[in-house]
Amino acid sequence: MNTNNPHDITFKEIFSDPKRARELIELSLPENVTKIFDWETFTNEEDTFIDENLKEYFSDMLFSLKIKSGNEIKIYILFEHKSYNDKKTWIQLFSYLAKIYARLESPAPVIPLVFYHGEKEWTLAKKFSDSLNLPKDIKEILNPYIPDFEYALLDLTKEDVENLIISLTMRAVLYTFKNIKRFDDIKYLERLIILSKDLFEQESGLKIIEKLLLYLYAASEIKPDRVKKSIVKLISEEKGDIAMTTAQRLIQEGLQQGL
């Protein structure tokens, strides 16, 4: 994991999986929108559209799907991850949208989706025209000439993750993102372990646990031995070893990157 940007890297590693991406989309968009989607056509378009020069630095991901009507209408969904209130979000979204439309043979709907898990509530306007701070009368005059759109937003500061109707894996993932700055307090770590208990018994679940532990070690001050003690206490001695092997992997990757 690139420890210089652990939030973006973890987001991309987890949500590049179409199954997880679909959960996030269904959680973020209204039902009247998602019910028209043909999920059997859901595809990760990253290699087709995302700028190679930006892949290392941005977590933007692009998916596509068709609608259920039977025609060939295709919809694109652009993911953008934010761990803080970034005033450049609009610039980035416009840049990504321009790159996508430049590669399409004909215009198609693109829905931007911002995933946010900062410490304070998201404050940026969801609609571009509202971010311009124009007087109402001036805005009404200029509106026909302003390129305008709205992004979907999942603001984890407003979500009670433990009570959302989502999969066990998604609950563990969202809990980790939401509380990433709080894991120095052992109660948050132990709550994560309890929420993730069943994941320790599945091969696919252990892979998610490993990704989340890599994230914790890279983005917080929590120590592997403290994690191991809590896993041993709440799960088992055997499963506690994952805390140390994951830490060793992070150290090795850091050495390879020259960190």
Secondary structure, DSSP 8 states (H G I E B T S, - for coil): --TTSHHHHHHHHHHTSHHHHHHHHHHHS-HHHHTTEEEEEEEE-HHHHS-GGGTTT---EEEEEEETTSS--EEEEEEEEESS--TTHHHHHHHHHHHHHHH-SS---EEEEEEE--SS---S-SBGGGGG---HHHHHHHGGGS---B-EEEEGGG--GGGSS--HHHHHHHHHHHTTT-TTSHHHHHHHHHHTGGGGGSHHHHHHHHHHHHHHHHHS---HHHHHHHHHHHT-HHHHHHHHHHHHHHHHHHHHHT-
